[in-house]
């Protein structure tokens, strides 16, 4: 269990960052790369939010694991 906790935290953080990036692209705040199909598409705001929440859930689960 001791090795599972940091793995879950890192995966959760990666999912949260990716979700935030997707949301910001969907909102048109980040337009990199400029020819991305995600820029300005509201579908990616919801997808990013779900991905970010999933990452936070993994982090919370990892915090509850006792080493």
Chimera marker file (.cmm) of the C-alpha trace (Angstrom):
<marker_set name="trace">
<marker id="1" x="0.000" y="0.000" z="0.000" r="1" g="1" b="0" radius="0.5"/>
<marker id="2" x="2.928" y="2.311" z="0.586" r="1" g="1" b="0" radius="0.5"/>
<marker id="3" x="3.822" y="2.349" z="-3.108" r="1" g="1" b="0" radius="0.5"/>
<marker id="4" x="0.220" y="2.798" z="-4.261" r="1" g="1" b="0" radius="0.5"/>
<marker id="5" x="-0.301" y="6.120" z="-2.486" r="1" g="1" b="0" radius="0.5"/>
<marker id="6" x="2.297" y="8.222" z="-4.384" r="1" g="1" b="0" radius="0.5"/>
<marker id="7" x="1.245" y="6.645" z="-7.674" r="1" g="1" b="0" radius="0.5"/>
<marker id="8" x="-2.371" y="7.655" z="-7.077" r="1" g="1" b="0" radius="0.5"/>
<marker id="9" x="-1.316" y="11.175" z="-6.100" r="1" g="1" b="0" radius="0.5"/>
<marker id="10" x="0.802" y="11.640" z="-9.243" r="1" g="1" b="0" radius="0.5"/>
<marker id="11" x="-1.868" y="10.215" z="-11.531" r="1" g="1" b="0" radius="0.5"/>
<marker id="12" x="-4.499" y="12.368" z="-9.824" r="1" g="1" b="0" radius="0.5"/>
<marker id="13" x="-2.380" y="15.487" z="-10.231" r="1" g="1" b="0" radius="0.5"/>
<marker id="14" x="-1.759" y="14.702" z="-13.903" r="1" g="1" b="0" radius="0.5"/>
<marker id="15" x="-5.488" y="14.195" z="-14.507" r="1" g="1" b="0" radius="0.5"/>
<marker id="16" x="-6.321" y="17.437" z="-12.697" r="1" g="1" b="0" radius="0.5"/>
<marker id="17" x="-3.793" y="19.454" z="-14.715" r="1" g="1" b="0" radius="0.5"/>
<marker id="18" x="-4.946" y="17.882" z="-17.984" r="1" g="1" b="0" radius="0.5"/>
<marker id="19" x="-8.568" y="18.595" z="-17.077" r="1" g="1" b="0" radius="0.5"/>
<marker id="20" x="-7.779" y="22.230" z="-16.299" r="1" g="1" b="0" radius="0.5"/>
<marker id="21" x="-5.930" y="22.538" z="-19.627" r="1" g="1" b="0" radius="0.5"/>
<marker id="22" x="-8.896" y="21.027" z="-21.495" r="1" g="1" b="0" radius="0.5"/>
<marker id="23" x="-11.296" y="23.392" z="-19.744" r="1" g="1" b="0" radius="0.5"/>
<marker id="24" x="-9.207" y="26.462" z="-20.521" r="1" g="1" b="0" radius="0.5"/>
<marker id="25" x="-8.909" y="25.412" z="-24.153" r="1" g="1" b="0" radius="0.5"/>
<marker id="26" x="-12.655" y="24.817" z="-24.356" r="1" g="1" b="0" radius="0.5"/>
<marker id="27" x="-13.286" y="28.279" z="-22.942" r="1" g="1" b="0" radius="0.5"/>
<marker id="28" x="-10.892" y="29.793" z="-25.475" r="1" g="1" b="0" radius="0.5"/>
<marker id="29" x="-8.538" y="31.131" z="-22.791" r="1" g="1" b="0" radius="0.5"/>
<marker id="30" x="-5.683" y="28.940" z="-23.985" r="1" g="1" b="0" radius="0.5"/>
<marker id="31" x="-5.441" y="28.733" z="-27.757" r="1" g="1" b="0" radius="0.5"/>
<marker id="32" x="-2.334" y="26.598" z="-27.999" r="1" g="1" b="0" radius="0.5"/>
<marker id="33" x="-1.893" y="24.907" z="-30.380" r="1" g="1" b="0" radius="0.5"/>
<marker id="34" x="-3.759" y="27.404" z="-32.510" r="1" g="1" b="0" radius="0.5"/>
<marker id="35" x="-5.221" y="24.780" z="-34.857" r="1" g="1" b="0" radius="0.5"/>
<marker id="36" x="-6.504" y="22.544" z="-32.040" r="1" g="1" b="0" radius="0.5"/>
<marker id="37" x="-10.040" y="21.245" z="-32.467" r="1" g="1" b="0" radius="0.5"/>
<marker id="38" x="-10.632" y="21.812" z="-28.742" r="1" g="1" b="0" radius="0.5"/>
<marker id="39" x="-10.242" y="25.615" z="-28.784" r="1" g="1" b="0" radius="0.5"/>
<marker id="40" x="-13.581" y="27.301" z="-28.152" r="1" g="1" b="0" radius="0.5"/>
<marker id="41" x="-15.550" y="24.032" z="-28.045" r="1" g="1" b="0" radius="0.5"/>
<marker id="42" x="-17.846" y="23.885" z="-24.991" r="1" g="1" b="0" radius="0.5"/>
<marker id="43" x="-17.815" y="20.080" z="-24.984" r="1" g="1" b="0" radius="0.5"/>
<marker id="44" x="-14.217" y="20.217" z="-23.766" r="1" g="1" b="0" radius="0.5"/>
<marker id="45" x="-15.180" y="22.405" z="-20.833" r="1" g="1" b="0" radius="0.5"/>
<marker id="46" x="-17.355" y="19.584" z="-19.474" r="1" g="1" b="0" radius="0.5"/>
<marker id="47" x="-14.842" y="16.885" z="-20.415" r="1" g="1" b="0" radius="0.5"/>
<marker id="48" x="-12.086" y="18.805" z="-18.660" r="1" g="1" b="0" radius="0.5"/>
<marker id="49" x="-14.213" y="19.361" z="-15.579" r="1" g="1" b="0" radius="0.5"/>
<marker id="50" x="-14.982" y="15.651" z="-15.321" r="1" g="1" b="0" radius="0.5"/>
<marker id="51" x="-11.325" y="14.757" z="-15.802" r="1" g="1" b="0" radius="0.5"/>
<marker id="52" x="-10.251" y="17.270" z="-13.158" r="1" g="1" b="0" radius="0.5"/>
<marker id="53" x="-12.817" y="15.992" z="-10.663" r="1" g="1" b="0" radius="0.5"/>
<marker id="54" x="-11.633" y="12.449" z="-11.320" r="1" g="1" b="0" radius="0.5"/>
<marker id="55" x="-8.091" y="13.542" z="-10.545" r="1" g="1" b="0" radius="0.5"/>
<marker id="56" x="-9.189" y="15.164" z="-7.297" r="1" g="1" b="0" radius="0.5"/>
<marker id="57" x="-11.054" y="11.994" z="-6.313" r="1" g="1" b="0" radius="0.5"/>
<marker id="58" x="-7.881" y="9.946" z="-6.846" r="1" g="1" b="0" radius="0.5"/>
<marker id="59" x="-5.909" y="12.376" z="-4.693" r="1" g="1" b="0" radius="0.5"/>
<marker id="60" x="-8.522" y="12.158" z="-1.936" r="1" g="1" b="0" radius="0.5"/>
<marker id="61" x="-8.488" y="8.362" z="-2.107" r="1" g="1" b="0" radius="0.5"/>
<marker id="62" x="-4.698" y="8.377" z="-1.853" r="1" g="1" b="0" radius="0.5"/>
<marker id="63" x="-4.868" y="10.608" z="1.223" r="1" g="1" b="0" radius="0.5"/>
<marker id="64" x="-7.134" y="8.087" z="2.951" r="1" g="1" b="0" radius="0.5"/>
<marker id="65" x="-4.761" y="5.174" z="2.347" r="1" g="1" b="0" radius="0.5"/>
<marker id="66" x="-2.773" y="4.523" z="5.462" r="1" g="1" b="0" radius="0.5"/>
<marker id="67" x="0.842" y="3.522" z="5.060" r="1" g="1" b="0" radius="0.5"/>
<link id1="1" id2="2" r="1" g="1" b="0" radius="0.2"/>
<link id1="2" id2="3" r="1" g="1" b="0" radius="0.2"/>
<link id1="3" id2="4" r="1" g="1" b="0" radius="0.2"/>
<link id1="4" id2="5" r="1" g="1" b="0" radius="0.2"/>
<link id1="5" id2="6" r="1" g="1" b="0" radius="0.2"/>
<link id1="6" id2="7" r="1" g="1" b="0" radius="0.2"/>
<link id1="7" id2="8" r="1" g="1" b="0" radius="0.2"/>
<link id1="8" id2="9" r="1" g="1" b="0" radius="0.2"/>
<link id1="9" id2="10" r="1" g="1" b="0" radius="0.2"/>
<link id1="10" id2="11" r="1" g="1" b="0" radius="0.2"/>
<link id1="11" id2="12" r="1" g="1" b="0" radius="0.2"/>
<link id1="12" id2="13" r="1" g="1" b="0" radius="0.2"/>
<link id1="13" id2="14" r="1" g="1" b="0" radius="0.2"/>
<link id1="14" id2="15" r="1" g="1" b="0" radius="0.2"/>
<link id1="15" id2="16" r="1" g="1" b="0" radius="0.2"/>
<link id1="16" id2="17" r="1" g="1" b="0" radius="0.2"/>
<link id1="17" id2="18" r="1" g="1" b="0" radius="0.2"/>
<link id1="18" id2="19" r="1" g="1" b="0" radius="0.2"/>
<link id1="19" id2="20" r="1" g="1" b="0" radius="0.2"/>
<link id1="20" id2="21" r="1" g="1" b="0" radius="0.2"/>
<link id1="21" id2="22" r="1" g="1" b="0" radius="0.2"/>
<link id1="22" id2="23" r="1" g="1" b="0" radius="0.2"/>
<link id1="23" id2="24" r="1" g="1" b="0" radius="0.2"/>
<link id1="24" id2="25" r="1" g="1" b="0" radius="0.2"/>
<link id1="25" id2="26" r="1" g="1" b="0" radius="0.2"/>
<link id1="26" id2="27" r="1" g="1" b="0" radius="0.2"/>
<link id1="27" id2="28" r="1" g="1" b="0" radius="0.2"/>
<link id1="28" id2="29" r="1" g="1" b="0" radius="0.2"/>
<link id1="29" id2="30" r="1" g="1" b="0" radius="0.2"/>
<link id1="30" id2="31" r="1" g="1" b="0" radius="0.2"/>
<link id1="31" id2="32" r="1" g="1" b="0" radius="0.2"/>
<link id1="32" id2="33" r="1" g="1" b="0" radius="0.2"/>
<link id1="33" id2="34" r="1" g="1" b="0" radius="0.2"/>
<link id1="34" id2="35" r="1" g="1" b="0" radius="0.2"/>
<link id1="35" id2="36" r="1" g="1" b="0" radius="0.2"/>
<link id1="36" id2="37" r="1" g="1" b="0" radius="0.2"/>
<link id1="37" id2="38" r="1" g="1" b="0" radius="0.2"/>
<link id1="38" id2="39" r="1" g="1" b="0" radius="0.2"/>
<link id1="39" id2="40" r="1" g="1" b="0" radius="0.2"/>
<link id1="40" id2="41" r="1" g="1" b="0" radius="0.2"/>
<link id1="41" id2="42" r="1" g="1" b="0" radius="0.2"/>
<link id1="42" id2="43" r="1" g="1" b="0" radius="0.2"/>
<link id1="43" id2="44" r="1" g="1" b="0" radius="0.2"/>
<link id1="44" id2="45" r="1" g="1" b="0" radius="0.2"/>
<link id1="45" id2="46" r="1" g="1" b="0" radius="0.2"/>
<link id1="46" id2="47" r="1" g="1" b="0" radius="0.2"/>
<link id1="47" id2="48" r="1" g="1" b="0" radius="0.2"/>
<link id1="48" id2="49" r="1" g="1" b="0" radius="0.2"/>
<link id1="49" id2="50" r="1" g="1" b="0" radius="0.2"/>
<link id1="50" id2="51" r="1" g="1" b="0" radius="0.2"/>
<link id1="51" id2="52" r="1" g="1" b="0" radius="0.2"/>
<link id1="52" id2="53" r="1" g="1" b="0" radius="0.2"/>
<link id1="53" id2="54" r="1" g="1" b="0" radius="0.2"/>
<link id1="54" id2="55" r="1" g="1" b="0" radius="0.2"/>
<link id1="55" id2="56" r="1" g="1" b="0" radius="0.2"/>
<link id1="56" id2="57" r="1" g="1" b="0" radius="0.2"/>
<link id1="57" id2="58" r="1" g="1" b="0" radius="0.2"/>
<link id1="58" id2="59" r="1" g="1" b="0" radius="0.2"/>
<link id1="59" id2="60" r="1" g="1" b="0" radius="0.2"/>
<link id1="60" id2="61" r="1" g="1" b="0" radius="0.2"/>
<link id1="61" id2="62" r="1" g="1" b="0" radius="0.2"/>
<link id1="62" id2="63" r="1" g="1" b="0" radius="0.2"/>
<link id1="63" id2="64" r="1" g="1" b="0" radius="0.2"/>
<link id1="64" id2="65" r="1" g="1" b="0" radius="0.2"/>
<link id1="65" id2="66" r="1" g="1" b="0" radius="0.2"/>
<link id1="66" id2="67" r="1" g="1" b="0" radius="0.2"/>
</marker_set>
